[in-house]
Amino acid sequence: MQAVELLEKPDSSGDLDNLILRLTPPLSSPANHEFTNAFNTTCHRFSVPGDILDRFFGRFSVGSKRKLKTEEAKMMRSRVVNTMFKWLKTNPHLIDETVIAKLRKFVDKKLRTDSFFSSQINTLEDELTNFSQYEFPSNIVRKLPDRFLPFEHHPFSIVLQYDEQLIANQLTLVEFDIYLKIKEMELMNQAWSKEKYFYLSQNVVQLILRANRTSFWVASCILLQPKVKDRTKLIQKFINIAKHLLDLNNYNTLMGIVAGLNTVSISRLKLSFGPVKKNFTEQWDQIMELMNPSNSFKRLRTSLDEAGPQALPYIGMYLSDLTFMEDGNADEITKEDGTKLINFSKHFMIYKAIGSLRAYQLSAKYNLQKVDSVFNILSDLPSLLEEDLYQLSLIREPRDATQ
């Protein structure tokens, strides 16, 4: 590996040699853990495992190419092995039989010759066994039925039957369970937006589908009420549920409720919204202002920053950020001499955005009691489809209806 300049900023661009050097700096320089995590998270976007391994192997040989004391050389090589091991642990989905074969060859030829690396050999051997057993996610994704989502209970009965706080709690538990399962790899390369890649982003896709189902469920609950006074009652109950979701810092489900009350089939119901009490409309206006997407969800971001360690962030906001970062930044930077460098600042931004979305997976969990009967119904969110909802809306309140 040729000598390259060691850059200190974690988002600085460079070629692959430079990035590997920054991963494994000389013993006199501390490793930059934020850069290491960013590299391990995004490396598959700009390189392939075989090339990265070759750079690690070259870096391992640094002791024989420089005038280092024996112990210093061993410590430097140990740092390289530990860094490579962390990279492997972060990316089991990238490890195939070819990579495993290269690793075994490296272990046999470079590590077994020195007892200094015996503990690292055992660790690597264990992981190589695990890598060979890694199962890639199935490409089966649960899809919405063609016409109606099946339900045993009327989709509005649960809202009328139970307290709004209880419903908000159970909705939060359902979606937080899905959120906890999201992995870093699911948020790469906009896999959630391309149906053929849904299998790479199953939990993200599930939350997206659930947002749509939440909005249809809200609309169904309201429109399946034939009387104006009952539709008004449901609207007020959903505003109350939204308020409880906000108190729980559950912005993801909250956005589903907001979308439901703002669907065309519901927002046109002037007779149903007319009798809504002032305290509910004021509360709703505040929620609408908070969830307004203008200025890149400025108010929502501020609220989330102030929410504390326990929250369920609105995933759509982060997916928009990631899409903007992906589409708005080049993968490479060309220097004046024509040399192409990896635009690591782009990958670093993506790493930071993913970290922000997943931060609440590592913080305080919701201490809410699960009520199975309610939880199970709200897991399915039965509803009518969009075209059926609009037709039912016209039946409930025909155009120009006055009563």
N, C-alpha and C positions, 0 to 999 in steps of 0.2 A: 504494500500500500504506500503510495507516494505521500510525502509530507504535505500537509495542507494547513492553512491558517486556522487556528482555533477561535471560533467566534463565541462570544459570551451570551448574546441575546437569544432567548429560547425560540424566537420566531424567525431568526435570520435564515436566508436562503443559502443553498449550497448544493454541491453534487453529493452522491451517495457516500463517497469516501469521507467527505467533510462531516456529514451527519453521523456516520459511525464513529469518527474521531471524537465528536462532541458527546456521543453516548459513553465513550470509554476514555476520558481524558487522562493525562499523566497523573500519577499518585499525588503530585504536588497540587493538583487542582481538584476541588470537590466536584462530584457529578451534579448536574442540574436535574433534579428529580422531575420538575415540571416538563422540561424538554424530553426526558426519558419517557414519561407517560404519554406525551403528545406523539412522539415517534411510534411507540408501540401500538397506540390506538389507530393511527392513520397510515402506517407504513405500506399497507397493501394498496393504497391509492396511487403510489408513485414508484413501487418496486415489486419484485416477486421474491418469495422466500429463499430461493436458491441463490440469488444475487446478494441478499442480505447476509446469508450464512457465509458465503465466500468472503465478504468483507470482515465478518467476525473472525473467521479463521486467519485471515491476513493480519488482523490486529493482534491476535493471540501470539503471533510470531515476533512481536515487537522486541522481546527480550534478546533475540538472537541478532537483531539488526542494529541495536543500540548498545552502547557500553554501559549496561546496567549491572549492579551487583546481583549476585545469584538470588538472594532473598527478595530484593526489589523487583527483579524480573518475575519471580514467582507470584508476588503480590499483584503485579500488574496483570499477569495472565489470569489470576484468580478473579480480578475485577471484570475482565472480559468475559469469562465463563459465567459469572453471576449475572452480568448484564444480558448475555445471550439467553440464559435460563429464564429471566424475567420476560424477555421478548417472546420466548416459546410459550410461557404460561399465559400470556395475554392473547395469543393468537392460535389456539389449538385448531381452529377451523381452517387455518392455512396450511396445516401440516399434512402432507401426503406421504406415500411410500418412498418416493424419491428423496424427500427431505429427511425422512427417518433413516434411510440408508446412509446419507451423507453424515448425519449426526453420529451414527454408530461407528462409521469409519474414523471420524474425528476422535471419538472417545478411545477407540482401540489404538490409534497411531500416536495421538498427542497426549492423552491424559493417563492412560494405564502405565506409561513408562515412568511415572513419578508418583510415589505414594502421597505426595503433598496434596494431590487432587482426589484422594480416595473418597472423601465424603461427597464431593461434587459429582463423582462418577456414580455413586449410589443414587443420588437425587435425580440425575439425568436418566439413569436406567429406569427408574420408577416412572418418570414422566413419559419416556418413550413408549412404555407399555400402555400408559393411559392414552397417548396420542393415537396409537394403532387401534384403539377401541372407540375413538370419538365418532359419534353419529351426527351427521349433519341434519338440521331440521327438515322435517317432512315438507313437501311442497303442497300439502293439503291445507287450505285456508277455509274456515267456516264462512259460507256466503249466505246472504239474505234469501229466503224463499221467493219463488216467483210472484206469489200474490199476497198471501197473508202469513204473518208470523203466527205459529200455533200458540194458543193459550187456553188454559182450563178455566181461568177466571176472566171476567170482563176486564179489559185493561184500565178502566176508570175506577173499579171497585176498591182497589187497594188505596188509592188516594183519598177516597171518601171514608174509608174504614179506619185508617191509621193516622196517628199524629204526624204532623209535618216534620218535626225534629227526628222522629224515628225513621221516616222515609229518607231524609237527608243523610242520616247516619248509615243506613244500609246501602244507599247509592254510593256513598264514599268508600265503604268497605269493598264493594264490588269492583270499582274502578281502581282503587289503590292496589288491590291484588294484581290486576293486570299491569299496572305501572311498575310494580316491583320486579316484574319478569323481563322488562325491557333491557336488552344487552346493547353494548356499544355498537356492535356490528350491524344491528338493525337500523341504525341511524345514518348509515353510510350510503353515499351514491344515490340518494333519493329512491331507494328500493321500494319504499312505501307508496310511491306514485306510479309504479309500473307493474301492472298486474302479473306479468310473467316472473317478476322478482318478489312477489308478495311473500313467498315462502322464506325469504331471507329476513323478513321484517314482520313476523306474525303478530307479535304483541302490539307493535305500533299500529299495524293495520286494524287489529281488533279494537283499539281505542278510537281510531278514526270511524270505523263502522258503527261503534257504539254511540258516538256523538250524533250520527245521523238517526240511529234508532231512538235515541233519547228525544230528539226533536219531534219525530213522528209519534212517539208514545205520548208526549205532552199534548200534541194536537188531537190524537185519537181520544184521549181521556176527556177532553173538552167537547169535541164534536159528537161523541156518542151520547151526550146529554141532550135530550130533545127540548128541554125547557130553558128559556133565557136565564132565569134565576139560578138554575143549577150550573149553567156554563159560567156565569159570573162567579159563583161559589168556587168552581174549579180554578178559574183564573187567579182568584185571591189565594187559594191554597198553594198554587204553584209559585206565586210571588213569595209566599212565606217559606216554601221549600228552598227557593233561591237564596233568601236571606240566611237561612240556616247553613246552606252550603258555603256562603261567603264567610260566615262565622267560623266554619271549619277550615277555611283557607282552601277549599276544594274548588279551584277555578276551572278545572276541566269539565266536571259535571255541570257546573254553573253555566258554562257556555252552551251546553246542550239544552238547558232549560231556556236560556235567552233565545237560542235559535228556534226552539219550539213555539214560544209565544210570539215570535216575529215571522213565522211562516205566513205565506200569503193566505192560506186557508184559515188562519186564526186572526191575524192582524186586521182583516177586513170586517170582523164581527163587531160592528159599531154598537149594536143593541146589547151585546154581551159585555162589552167593555164600559159602556155608559154608566151602569150602576156601581162600578168598582169604587170602593171607598177611598177618600182622599189620602189617608195614611198609606194605603197600598200603592197608589199611583206615585206618591212621593218616594216611597221606598224603591219602586221599580225604576223611576227616573235615575236615581242614584246608581243602581246596579247597571243600567244601560250606559251611563256615563263612564263607569269604571271599565266596562268590557268593550268600550268603543275601540275599534282597531286603528283609529287615526294616529298619526305620529308614531307608527310602529308599536301600538299598544302601550303608549307612554304611561298612562295611568295604571294599567294593569301591572306593568313591570315595577312601578313604584310600590304598589300594594303588595306584590309578591316579595319585594326586598324587605318590607316591613313586617311580613307575616310571621317571621320566626322560623324555627327549624322544622315545624310540622306543617306540611302543605302538599297538595296535589296540583302541580302546575298545569296550565293549559297547554297541551302538547302542540296544538296548531300554531301557536306563536313561535315555538322553537323550530318546528318544521319549516315555517316561512323563513326564519333566520338561516337555516341550513341551506335551503334552496337558493336564497340570495347569495350566500357565500360560495356555493358551488358554481352558480351560473355567472356570477359577477367578477370572478377572479380567475386568472389564467393558472394552469398547472405548472408552467415553467416560466422562467425569466431569462431573457437573452441579453447577455452582456455586450458591450461595444465590440469586443473581438469575436463575437458570434458564439461564444461558449454558452451552453444552456444549463441553467441551474434549476434545481427543484424549488418551486415557490413555497417554501415551508411556512411562510406567514399565513398562506391560505389554509394549510392543513392544521396549523396551530389554532387559527380562529375556529375551525370546525371542531377541534378537540375541546376548546373552551366552551363552545355552545353545547356540545354533548354533555360535558361535565356539569354545566348549569342545570340542564334538564334532569340529569340523573342524581343530582345532589341530595334530593329529598329521599332517595332510596336508602341513603346511609345515615339519615338523621332519625328523629323520633317518629315512631309508628303511631297510628291512631289507636287510642285506648277506648274503643267503642265495642259495645256488646253486640254480637251477631245474633240476629233473630232469624232462624232458618226459614220459617214460612214466608217472611217478607223478603229476605235476601234472595231466595230462590226465584221468586216471581220477578224481582227487579234485576236479576241476572239476565233474564230473557227479554225484558221490556217488550211485551207483545204490542203490536200496533197495526194499523191499516197502512197501505202504501200511499205515496204522495198523490197520485191521480185520484184515488178513491177519497182521500181527505178533502180535496178541493171540491169534488162533486157533492160530498156530504155538506160542506160548508155552504154551498149555494142552496141546498135544500133547507138547512137550518135558518139561513138569513138570505133570501133571494135579493138580487140587486134592487136597490131603491126601497127595500123593506123599511117600514116605519114602526112595526110592533111585532 
